[in-house]
């Protein structure tokens, strides 16, 4: 198993206990849901985007997300 995969799996395991309505889609097509009914999807277009979030010394998470092309998509629409 690759280093990024170990870190990603540990991250997912920690967050699943919070039942966050989020789906994560990786560059390789793999998807994981952090809650039972995801309302938002985070798309990670390349491994560099994931690595930028996980190593100290990188720019803050928002800057790294913008620089690496992370995208958020709403999966479910609520009526007002």
C-alpha positions in Angstrom: 0.0 0.0 0.0 1.3 3.5 -0.9 2.1 6.1 1.7 -0.8 8.4 0.5 -3.2 5.5 0.8 -2.3 4.8 4.4 -2.7 8.5 5.3 -6.0 8.8 3.4 -7.4 5.6 5.0 -6.6 6.9 8.5 -8.2 10.3 7.6 -11.4 8.6 6.4 -11.5 6.3 9.5 -11.3 9.3 11.8 -14.0 11.3 10.0 -16.5 8.5 9.5 -17.2 8.5 13.2 -18.6 12.0 12.8 -21.1 11.0 10.0 -20.2 14.0 7.8 -22.5 14.2 4.7 -19.5 14.2 2.3 -18.4 12.0 -0.5 -14.7 12.1 -1.6 -13.9 11.2 -5.2 -10.2 10.6 -6.0 -8.3 11.1 -9.3 -8.3 7.3 -9.8 -12.1 7.0 -9.7 -12.2 5.7 -6.1 -15.0 7.1 -4.0 -15.7 7.0 -0.3 -18.6 8.4 1.8 -18.0 9.8 5.2 -21.7 9.7 6.1 -24.8 7.7 5.2 -26.3 10.2 2.9 -23.7 12.6 1.3 -24.9 16.0 0.3 -21.6 17.3 -1.0 -18.8 15.7 -3.0 -15.1 16.7 -2.8 -13.3 15.9 -6.1 -9.5 15.4 -5.8 -8.2 15.7 -9.4 -4.7 14.5 -8.8 -2.5 13.0 -6.1 -0.6 16.3 -5.6 -3.9 17.8 -4.3 -4.2 15.2 -1.6 -0.5 15.3 -0.7 -0.6 19.1 -0.4 -3.2 18.7 2.4 -1.3 16.2 4.4 2.3 17.4 4.8 3.5 20.1 7.1 5.1 23.1 5.6 2.6 23.4 2.8 0.4 26.5 2.3 -2.8 26.6 4.4 -5.5 24.1 3.4 -7.6 26.7 1.5 -4.6 27.9 -0.5 -3.5 24.4 -1.3 -7.0 23.5 -2.3 -7.2 26.4 -4.8 -3.7 25.7 -6.1 -4.3 22.0 -6.7 -7.8 22.3 -8.2 -10.0 20.6 -5.5 -13.7 21.0 -6.3 -16.8 20.9 -4.2 -20.1 19.7 -5.7 -23.6 19.8 -4.1 -25.2 16.4 -4.6 -28.6 17.2 -3.1 -30.7 20.3 -3.4 -33.0 21.5 -0.7 -36.1 23.5 -1.4 -36.5 26.7 0.4 
